[in-house]
Amino acid sequence: MEHSALIVIDMINTYDHADAHLLVPSAREAVPRIARLIGEARSHEVPVIYVNDNFGEWRSHHGEILETALAGPHADLVEPVRPTGDSLFVIKARHSIFYETPLSYLLSQLNADHVILCGQVTEQCVLYSALDAHIRHLRVTVPKDAVAHIHPDLADAALQMMERNMGVAVRSAASIEF
């Protein structure tokens, strides 16, 4: 039997980086779909796991990261997808959600063999995370309209690579069933 987990990648964000002006428009389009996926997953009791960059702040915990993002100029991109008090949260320091994080162990504790990856950035963290999930023998789905990109051409190439090289199910967010 398939046990899924929805993984929300790097959406608790201040958008205070060099490529933010390129990312924000795409994030604005993806956020409503990500929020809907989070709501659907919760209503079906599918675990929602936030995996988020710590932005080099080694003292940070998820509450501090959330407070900082909500106090920033793009709080409107964070509020609709914000974790609840009982949300699962994993801090990462590199691109992949698996690299030196406890995520593999958490997924095994949840008996999850299928991950749905949404969030940002398609051609970076989502791509590397999909590859790491694939090599861990997890089934992977990426809702192509619930991931945000910096460079549209690279995002398209990344989605093609995920689908062709890793067997990722790339589909619309509306077609995801929990």
N, C-alpha and C positions, 0 to 999 in steps of 0.2 A: 504494500500500500504506500502511496506517495504521501509524504509529509513535507509541506512547503513552509518556507519562511520568506517574508518580504524584507529585503535589506535596503535601507535608505542610506545612500552614500553621500557624505559631505554636504548635506543640505543645511546644516546649522553653520552659517557662514556670514562673515561680515562683508564679503565682496570687496575687500581692501587689498587688491593685488594688481599687478601690471595688466593682466588680461581681463579684468572684471568688466570693463566696458563692452567687451565682446561676449562675455558669458551671460551677463544680466538679461539681455533680451531673450535668449534661449531659455534661461531659468524661468523667466516670467511666463513663457508658454508652457513649460513643463510642470510648474508648481500645482496648478489645479488638478492635473491628472495624477500627480504623486499624492496629493491630499486625498483624492478619491480612492486610490489604491490602498492607502493607509486605513481609511475608514472601512472599506470593504474587508480588508484583512482582519481588522479588529472585530468586525461584526460576525465573522466566521471563525473567530478564535484562532486565527493563523498568527504565529509570532511575528511581530514587527521589530526588527533589530536596526537601530541606528548605528552606523559605523562612520565615525567622523574624525577628520584631521584635528590634531591638537594645536595646529598653527605654531609649533615650536615652543609653546608655553608648557613646560614640563610640570608645572604645578597645577595645571588646569584639570578640572573634572568636568563632567558633562553639564552640570548646573552653571558653572562659570562660563563655559563656552556658549551655552544658550543665552545667558544674561547679556554677554558681550554682543552677540549677534542681534538680539532683540533691541539693544540700545543703539545699534548702528543705523546708517541711512537706508538700508535695505531690509528692515524688519518686516516689511510687507511680503517678502519672499520666504521668511522664516516662520512667521506666525501660523500660516495655514498647515504647515507640516511639522510643527513643534511636537516634541515627545511629551507624553503624559508622564505623570509621576511614577507609573509602574512600567514604563517603557524599558526595553533592554537597550543598553548603550555600550558600545565598544570604542575605545580611543585607538586611533592609528596614527602613525608618524610618517608613513610612506604611501605610495600610490595604491598598492593592493590592500584590500580589506583583510587579507589573511596574513600578510607579512608581519611576523613577530607580534601577532595579536592572539587572544584566546578564542577567536571566532570559530575555528574548526572544532574545538572542544565544546563550545556552546551549541553548535549545530548538532553535534553527536548527542549531547544531553537532551536535545529537543527531538531527536530521531529524524531530523530533517535531511532529506535526500534530494531536495529540489529547492533552489533559491531563485527568487525573482529580484533582479537588481534594478533599482531605479535611483535617480539622483544625478550627480555630476562628478566629473566631466567625462562625457562619452568616450572621447579619444585618449583619455588618460586613465583615471581611476576605475571607470567602469570596464574598460577593455582589459586592464591588467587583472582586475578582480575576477572577471569572467574566465580568463585563462587559468588563474589559480583555482577557481571552483572546478573547472573542467579537469584539471590534473588531479583533483581530489575525488574524482568520479561522482560529482554532484551533477544533477540535471540543472540546466540554467535557462532561465527565460529573461529576456530584456525587452520591456515595453519601449519601443523606439521613440514614442512621443512622450515618455515620462523620464527621459534622460536629457540633460542639457549639455551643450557643446560650446567650445570656443571657436573652432574652425569647422564649418559645415562640411567641407570636403573631406577632412580627416575623420569626422564623425561618421559620415557615410561609409568610408573605407573601413573604419573600425567595426561598424555593424556588419558589414559584409564579411570581414575576417572572422568575427565571432560566429556568424552563421555557417560559413563554409568550413572553417578550420577547426571549430570547437563544437559544432553541432548545437549551438545556442538557438533556442526558439526565439526569433525576433518577430514581435507582433505588436499590435496596437494595445494601449492600456485598456481600452474598452473590451477587448477580447479576452482579457485575463479573468479567469474564474477561480474562485477560492473554494 
